[in-house]
């Protein structure tokens, strides 16, 4: 078993990490780290457990450590999963990488750094080559690897099989679940019977991150993909599952059948515990995908698509994925599994 730790273990994303890792066949949680407010407390006393499954008994009595490298001085941890806020992650993740740890981060702080891989394994795992570049340039023994923003992951996974048609421009309108804002992110009175047409920095992430992910790695850097994205992001009263309406203009106009076939033919190329057998599920029903019905496909790691149809400028369709699993914690765990399997 590979020893792992969770940075930001007491928060909503940290708890989801613990849920997924507690029964993982490769990874064993040995260290939980958080801020000074929680350090020194037993985990059960340091957090309000929000996950639908019970807090694992073996972790209830574990003492929370301060999120500093010195806290792991005598630890056997090899991989740290980061669930800390971006403003804190900017420095803290670097400190742990400098200390020799592999940091699999869900935070936004380093996603767009030139030498940090921003990875969806089914899409661009060749970008893991940036880790060697990162270590060489920074002089680190450890490294930082990131997964994209939750809404970016859902969309970009569906774009990969369509790159063969030459994407020129796309528009996307998101309908994002409230869990993406964290447990205290939105008061009930703000979201019930309502749609909030703004999510801070979300549109900028959706317009920039996919271009890095779908870009070409030349052995030293990533040349971003050559198309444009216009995003409009909205919070809706759904607990889990981001739904996205996507319109794409192509260089070589495919038919609806071409696009459906591309989705069906997009096969699993990696075999790890978290990788879904079907990365993209094409729905047959006209009124699917729906968050309540489809977010748990592939244990929350499958992105579903439907309503593929022609448009005056190209093709449009609906995509949906579980934002806290495929779009966050599961993405980080999958990245770590690929690092282990490919011995990066």
LUMSE-360260 format. One record per residue (C-alpha): x, y, z; residue number from 0. Coordinates in pm, whole numbers, plus 50000, padded with zeros to 5 digits. Layout:
x,y,z,nr
X,Y,Z,NUM $
...
//
This chain:
x,y,z,nr
50000,50000,50000,0 $
50115,50352,49919,1 $
50097,50592,50213,2 $
49902,50910,50140,3 $
49787,51220,50321,4 $
49511,51477,50273,5 $
49580,51851,50291,6 $
49270,52041,50398,7 $
49121,51723,50540,8 $
48844,51892,50741,9 $
48670,52075,50454,10 $
48401,51949,50218,11 $
48649,51851,49944,12 $
48887,51699,50197,13 $
48606,51482,50330,14 $
48525,51362,49979,15 $
48894,51268,49941,16 $
48871,51065,50261,17 $
48555,50892,50138,18 $
48719,50784,49811,19 $
49057,50695,49962,20 $
48940,50512,50274,21 $
48867,50192,50078,22 $
49115,50242,49796,23 $
49304,49924,49704,24 $
49635,50107,49639,25 $
49637,50395,49885,26 $
49634,50407,50266,27 $
49557,50732,50448,28 $
49816,50782,50721,29 $
49810,51160,50768,30 $
49541,51426,50783,31 $
49651,51788,50769,32 $
49464,52114,50817,33 $
49494,52465,50959,34 $
49594,52562,51312,35 $
49224,52565,51407,36 $
49212,52187,51368,37 $
49571,52076,51431,38 $
49613,51868,51745,39 $
49250,51755,51754,40 $
49115,51410,51678,41 $
48967,51411,51330,42 $
48615,51339,51454,43 $
48637,51650,51676,44 $
48799,51870,51413,45 $
48534,51833,51145,46 $
48162,51822,51089,47 $
48126,51514,50870,48 $
47905,51600,50570,49 $
47936,51291,50349,50 $
47644,51051,50311,51 $
47855,50750,50416,52 $
47981,50727,50778,53 $
48320,50862,50878,54 $
48562,50566,50856,55 $
48626,50431,51206,56 $
49001,50400,51157,57 $
49025,50775,51093,58 $
48802,50900,51374,59 $
49081,50892,51632,60 $
49357,51010,51396,61 $
49517,51334,51510,62 $
49505,51620,51263,63 $
49845,51770,51187,64 $
49935,52125,51093,65 $
49960,52167,50715,66 $
50335,52224,50709,67 $
50610,51994,50573,68 $
50771,51962,50916,69 $
50455,51783,51034,70 $
50546,51493,50804,71 $
50912,51476,50909,72 $
50880,51118,51033,73 $
50602,51012,50796,74 $
50614,50757,50514,75 $
50368,50959,50302,76 $
50448,50954,49930,77 $
50146,51138,49786,78 $
49953,51431,49926,79 $
49605,51509,49799,80 $
49541,51881,49823,81 $
49194,52015,49904,82 $
49310,52351,50038,83 $
49183,52686,49903,84 $
49372,52833,49609,85 $
49507,53134,49801,86 $
49666,52906,50061,87 $
49768,52641,49808,88 $
49983,52887,49615,89 $
50260,52871,49875,90 $
50174,52562,50077,91 $
50179,52320,49783,92 $
50518,52454,49674,93 $
50655,52400,50025,94 $
50552,52034,50019,95 $
50686,51980,49665,96 $
51017,52135,49769,97 $
51022,51893,50063,98 $
51001,51598,49823,99 $
50629,51515,49823,100 $
50411,51450,49520,101 $
50116,51687,49550,102 $
49801,51587,49358,103 $
49610,51912,49375,104 $
49247,52000,49324,105 $
49324,52369,49384,106 $
49341,52631,49109,107 $
49660,52800,49227,108 $
49908,52626,48993,109 $
49689,52492,48712,110 $
49809,52740,48455,111 $
50178,52739,48557,112 $
50381,52658,48247,113 $
50565,52363,48407,114 $
50272,52215,48604,115 $
50069,51945,48428,116 $
49695,52012,48413,117 $
49568,51663,48344,118 $
49261,51462,48256,119 $
49423,51119,48206,120 $
49185,51010,47929,121 $
49267,51330,47741,122 $
49630,51436,47790,123 $
49829,51207,48013,124 $
50132,51272,47789,125 $
50144,51611,47966,126 $
50277,51420,48269,127 $
50611,51473,48096,128 $
50598,51824,48242,129 $
50682,51674,48582,130 $
51038,51605,48467,131 $
51058,51961,48331,132 $
50919,52098,48659,133 $
51168,51907,48873,134 $
51457,52011,48652,135 $
51365,52379,48648,136 $
51265,52405,49012,137 $
51524,52170,49157,138 $
51251,51979,49342,139 $
51247,51612,49438,140 $
50871,51631,49466,141 $
50620,51775,49221,142 $
50278,51932,49174,143 $
50019,51784,48941,144 $
49675,51944,48903,145 $
49330,51852,48778,146 $
49109,52113,48612,147 $
48813,52307,48738,148 $
48501,52091,48784,149 $
48305,52240,48494,150 $
48616,52234,48272,151 $
48659,51860,48324,152 $
48302,51779,48220,153 $
48331,51982,47900,154 $
48689,51901,47803,155 $
48646,51526,47830,156 $
48370,51552,47568,157 $
48582,51779,47345,158 $
48870,51534,47311,159 $
48697,51294,47065,160 $
48575,51594,46863,161 $
48920,51748,46810,162 $
48952,51539,46492,163 $
48694,51766,46326,164 $
48892,52084,46391,165 $
48720,52289,46661,166 $
48717,52662,46573,167 $
48502,52810,46847,168 $
48262,52697,47114,169 $
48005,52852,47344,170 $
47907,52692,47673,171 $
47638,52774,47926,172 $
47665,52590,48256,173 $
47403,52496,48515,174 $
47622,52420,48816,175 $
47534,52238,49137,176 $
47554,52413,49472,177 $
47805,52161,49611,178 $
48061,52329,49389,179 $
48046,52630,49620,180 $
48135,52422,49927,181 $
47912,52345,50226,182 $
47878,52709,50332,183 $
47905,52853,49981,184 $
47541,52952,49927,185 $
47269,53019,50185,186 $
46948,52830,50118,187 $
46757,53155,50075,188 $
46994,53256,49796,189 $
46950,52946,49581,190 $
46605,52799,49650,191 $
46359,52911,49382,192 $
46646,53087,49210,193 $
46927,53083,48953,194 $
47244,53281,49023,195 $
47400,53395,48690,196 $
47751,53446,48824,197 $
48023,53222,48972,198 $
48345,53403,49055,199 $
48636,53327,48817,200 $
48450,53028,48673,201 $
48409,53163,48322,202 $
48777,53258,48301,203 $
48877,52905,48403,204 $
48647,52747,48144,205 $
48782,52974,47871,206 $
49151,52907,47945,207 $
49202,52565,48106,208 $
49070,52352,47815,209 $
49316,52518,47577,210 $
49609,52403,47791,211 $
49466,52053,47840,212 $
49399,52004,47468,213 $
49729,52161,47367,214 $
50037,51977,47237,215 $
50328,51885,47464,216 $
50658,51911,47277,217 $
50877,51763,47549,218 $
50947,52095,47719,219 $
50624,52296,47718,220 $
50260,52292,47611,221 $
50143,52483,47304,222 $
49781,52573,47371,223 $
49503,52455,47142,224 $
49408,52693,46862,225 $
49040,52768,46917,226 $
48832,53006,47128,227 $
48579,52954,47404,228 $
48300,53177,47535,229 $
48148,53068,47866,230 $
47853,53178,48078,231 $
47829,53010,48419,232 $
47525,52981,48646,233 $
47447,52828,48985,234 $
47121,52629,49003,235 $
46939,52449,49288,236 $
47089,52105,49225,237 $
47300,51936,49495,238 $
47551,51745,49278,239 $
47605,51733,48902,240 $
47707,52011,48663,241 $
47503,52031,48342,242 $
47643,52215,48038,243 $
47490,52322,47707,244 $
47767,52331,47445,245 $
47764,52476,47092,246 $
48065,52403,46865,247 $
48173,52550,46531,248 $
48409,52320,46339,249 $
48660,52361,46060,250 $
48534,52040,45900,251 $
48162,52018,45972,252 $
48073,51671,46107,253 $
47727,51525,46093,254 $
47528,51445,46405,255 $
47601,51077,46343,256 $
47974,51153,46315,257 $
47970,51320,46655,258 $
47769,51043,46819,259 $
48008,50785,46677,260 $
48306,50982,46810,261 $
48154,50978,47158,262 $
48079,50604,47138,263 $
48427,50522,47009,264 $
48604,50711,47288,265 $
48738,50413,47478,266 $
48904,50363,47814,267 $
49283,50361,47764,268 $
49382,50332,48128,269 $
49292,50064,48379,270 $
49312,50184,48738,271 $
49067,50155,49030,272 $
48909,50498,48971,273 $
48906,50510,48592,274 $
48554,50448,48455,275 $
48498,50166,48209,276 $
48301,50412,47995,277 $
48447,50766,48013,278 $
48168,50918,47799,279 $
47817,50774,47806,280 $
47596,50870,47512,281 $
47237,50882,47633,282 $
46955,50745,47415,283 $
46665,50934,47573,284 $
46577,51281,47448,285 $
46550,51424,47800,286 $
46889,51303,47927,287 $
47136,51353,48084,288 $
46987,51468,48413,289 $
47190,51520,48733,290 $
46961,51319,48961,291 $
46951,51022,48723,292 $
47299,51020,48573,293 $
47557,51181,48801,294 $
47659,50850,48961,295 $
47735,50667,48635,296 $
48074,50497,48658,297 $
48077,50565,49034,298 $
48057,50934,48953,299 $
48348,50928,48706,300 $
48156,50894,48377,301 $
48050,51208,48189,302 $
47718,51168,48011,303 $
47616,51344,47689,304 $
47286,51375,47507,305 $
47066,51585,47279,306 $
47332,51588,47007,307 $
47188,51791,46722,308 $
47284,52021,46438,309 $
47301,52396,46478,310 $
47323,52689,46235,311 $
47694,52713,46319,312 $
47776,52346,46382,313 $
47678,52096,46651,314 $
47524,52139,46995,315 $
47474,51894,47281,316 $
47431,51861,47658,317 $
47704,51725,47888,318 $
47675,51641,48257,319 $
47912,51510,48521,320 $
47944,51472,48899,321 $
48126,51786,49004,322 $
48274,51671,49336,323 $
48383,51327,49209,324 $
48471,51344,48837,325 $
48518,51719,48864,326 $
48728,51726,49178,327 $
48835,51450,49415,328 $
48803,51156,49175,329 $
49006,51349,48920,330 $
49294,51398,49165,331 $
49286,51034,49273,332 $
49284,50920,48910,333 $
49584,51143,48836,334 $
49772,50986,49128,335 $
49684,50635,49011,336 $
49825,50709,48667,337 $
50145,50848,48821,338 $
50185,50524,49016,339 $
50098,50293,48727,340 $
50325,50470,48480,341 $
50600,50515,48742,342 $
50631,50888,48679,343 $
//
